[in-house]
Amino acid sequence: MKQLDLENFECNIGLMAREKGNHDNYVLFRFEDLEKMIEYYDLFKKEFSQKTKPRSNKKTEESE
């Protein structure tokens, strides 16, 4: 990531997430990271949907 140097100022462009109680504790998501984040999210959605699919309730079927 390139930084814009304005002598007394510094600029980073992206999305910053920081702790409410301690503003020095933060993470900066760069725009270059967005593709990786989207891939991770899609993988998470796929795995989550596979693990939460409704299963046939065999115990209920057997008791009838």
N, C-alpha and C positions, 0 to 999 in steps of 0.2 A: 504494500500500500504506500502510495506516495504521500508525503506530508507537505503541506503548503507552509513555507517558512516566511513569516512576516515580521522578522526580527523579534519583537516582544510578544507575538501571538503565534499560536499553532492551531492548525485546523486538521481534523480527521473527519472523514465523511463515512457514515454508516449508521447502525442502530446500536445505541448504548443501553444496557440494562445495569442498574446499580442497586445496591442495598439501600433501603430507606434510612436506616440508622447510621450508616457509615458510607458517605458518598465517595470515599476514596476506594471502596471495594466495588469494582465494576468490571464489565466485560464489553468489548466493542466488537460487534458483528460487522465485518466488512462486506461490501457488496459482492466481492469475489467469493465469499462464503455462502451466498444465498443458494447456489446450485447444490452444494453439499447438504445444506439444511433441508432443502426440498426433497432430495433423495432420501435422507434419513427419515423425514416425516412420512413419505410414501411407504417406506419399508415398515415403519412403526404401524401405520394404518393397516397394512396388509396382514402383519402378524397379529395385531389386536383383533381384527375381524375374524381371523381363523380360530383364535382361542376363545372367542365369545359367541361362536355360532351355536344356535340352539341344538342340543343333542336330543335324540329320541329317548324318551323315558321308558326304558325297558321294564323297570319295576312296576310301573303303573299298568303296562300292557300285560305283564304276567299275572297280576293280581285279578284282572278282569275275567 
